[in-house]
Amino acid sequence: MLRLIIFFLCFYISSIAQETGDEYYFESILFESERWWGGVVVDGSIMPFGKYEYEHDLYGDVKENQGSPVLISNSGRYVWCDEPFRFEFNNDSLKVSSNLSQIQTGKAGNSLRDAYLFVSQNFFPSQGKIPDAILFTSPQYNTWIELTYNQNEKDILDYAQAIVDNGFPPGIIMIDDNWQEDYGTWKFKAAEFSDPKKMVEKLHELGFKVMLWVCPFVSADSPNYRFLEMENALLMEDNEGKKPAIIRWWNGASALLDFTNPFAEKWFVDQLKSLVETFNIDGFKFDAGDPNFYNGKIISNKRITPNEHSELFAKIGLEFPLNEYRACWKMGGQPLAQRLRDKRHDWQDLKLLIPGIIAQGLMGYQFTCPDMIGGGEFGSFLNLKTIDEELIVRSAQCSALMPMMQFSVAPWRILSKENIYICREMADLHNKMGGEILKLAKESAVSGEPIVRNMEYVFPHEGYSEIKDQFMLGNDILVAPVLKKNTYSREIVFPSGKWLGDDGSSVSGPSKIKVEVPLNRLPWYRRIN
């Protein structure tokens, strides 16, 4: 009782004393068993916050994935700021501060869902639109692991044909980095693509939509660099703005488009629309654009935060319904496909997928995709001896009933016939459930609710807040993949109700049951009452 009185006293004082000098500040004691989600998606694996010490500053740093200035708790409380803030959980307390904008806090009910619905509707309302429906109904196939920096017409067509020949359902082909002449020169390499329009036609005939990788960087020795420099369309050095800034990123050192200049935005969009009109490209994978690339000593046409620069890049994707982003800031509720950051080919990273997808949804990024099946770091796949077939299979199972699933490494190149079959079954399961997933996506576009939900969201205050190895697809489908090597059984927590399993079994909840999970099984259950 004393703790509750202290909490309300602290909450009242902090809510009326939020500004100290140039800083906005909020501090509160946590409720007993109160847990929080939000901030950066990458830290979904250590959410919920409140049990252990944690701190992060969102200014210029969303850890190479999505971020948002929001925190919500399973007690119905929320924190929001229009700008990046610093936050810390320590000794049963939450401290939030910002020197950029007022911090808004409150209590919107008694559950995680109550808090989420309030912040969603008030701070990042859904727009009633979804990205292209094929993202939900069919698998995606990214050329990165198979081709890396050797993107070329022949191998892309061979990859697509192999997908069909091996019985996998067609969907989306994402042609990754290095199809283009240069960064900022968005034309197919003539030496590698003899007839790109014909290539796209063939991919369409095979049943695929086609996406191209793009980024906001511009190579410094290209004609486009010199043209954009004259138009003041590049970020400038913080040295009287005499030269464009050269930013180090994973592909070297390049100039960076300044989207605070409307000319830069129009120029970039025109390049993409030209690809659509000339080659019938269906959409784009928008990479880079991370806030940290804008966090140096740079000058832009309009003075904004690094996070806002990232937000401007993300808004460009709204012009193209078939899109994908890996890094984003404050774009919850928007019809953008959001992928988790690249994962390594190991079991520890496989465990990050479910909490990552859950964190995305609780920040308003409901149209979500896990990383490439088996991992997105190509170095893991160069030596066939280091590939773990079981990990590929379990990764495909983990992805199959998420809103989207994305292959890259070719299962038919690295797996046994038995394991190819299992991966194909998972692709078929996603295809079969595509209509239901699409229905959830359309509902989410109106309500704002996540498509993938953690147990606490759907079944509040039943002791499920720490569960990170199973999830709900909507309110009625429970999915419990295996995430550990050499594991052929697992415990599943069933909330109240009757549940019909993929294997025909029936379970009554609430209960915790150990089930057999051979390598060819993804346990999932539908609530039938």
Beta strands, then each sheet from edge to edge (+ up, - down):
strand 1: 19-20
strand 2: 23-29
strand 3: 36-40
strand 4: 54-57
strand 5: 66-73
strand 6: 77-81
strand 7: 86-90
strand 8: 93-98
strand 9: 103-107
strand 10: 140-142
strand 11: 172-175
strand 12: 180-182
strand 13: 185-188
strand 14: 209-214
strand 15: 217-218
strand 16: 236-237
strand 17: 247-249
strand 18: 252-256
strand 19: 283-286
strand 20: 298-299
strand 21: 323-325
strand 22: 328-329
strand 23: 338-339
strand 24: 368-369
strand 25: 406-407
strand 26: 452-453
strand 27: 471-473
strand 28: 477-479
strand 29: 489-501
strand 30: 506-516
strand 31: 524-527
sheet 1: 1+ 2- 8+ 7- 4+
sheet 2: 3+ 5- 6+ 9-
sheet 3: 3+ 5- 22-
sheet 4: 21+ 19+ 14+ 11+ 10+ 25+
sheet 5: 12+ 13-
sheet 6: 15+ 18- 17+
sheet 7: 16+ 20-
sheet 8: 23+ 24+
sheet 9: 26+ 27- 28+ 31- 29+ 30-
end
